[in-house]
């Protein structure tokens, strides 16, 4: 499922409204992650803080009754792309770092980590320590040969 222009606009607007809920304030920063829940049946996308308080919601027409097997993979790609485009205002949010945007299904199960910000480090997509085991194995193998 390729995201339509309308889906991209709705997603960008959704993220922008989340960012606006956490204006930068030097004196106080909120300690939370942003949990984005998406429902494959209703097309609804909701954002919550760690205390399960709703921050924003919208309905993405293209996602209503979407039965695509790769639905969450496609949603993940769309959200990561939009978060990457908006990384500057996201990093300036009044949220204590490190924080992340996490995609969840409608049963509140984590699907993907979308965006992780930690001071000067920003990770968009993928795992923080992805392929670490393979890299360590290759490193130790090289040490043994020497």
Buried (B, 14 or more C-beta within 10 A) or exposed (E): BEBEEEBBEBBBEBBBBBBEBBEEEEEEBBEBBBBBBBBBEEBBBBBBBEEEEEBBEBEBEBBEEBEEEEBBEBBBBBBBBBBBBBEEEBBEBBBEBEBBBBBBBEEEEEBBBBBBBEEEEBBBBEEEEEEEEEEEEEEEEEEEEE
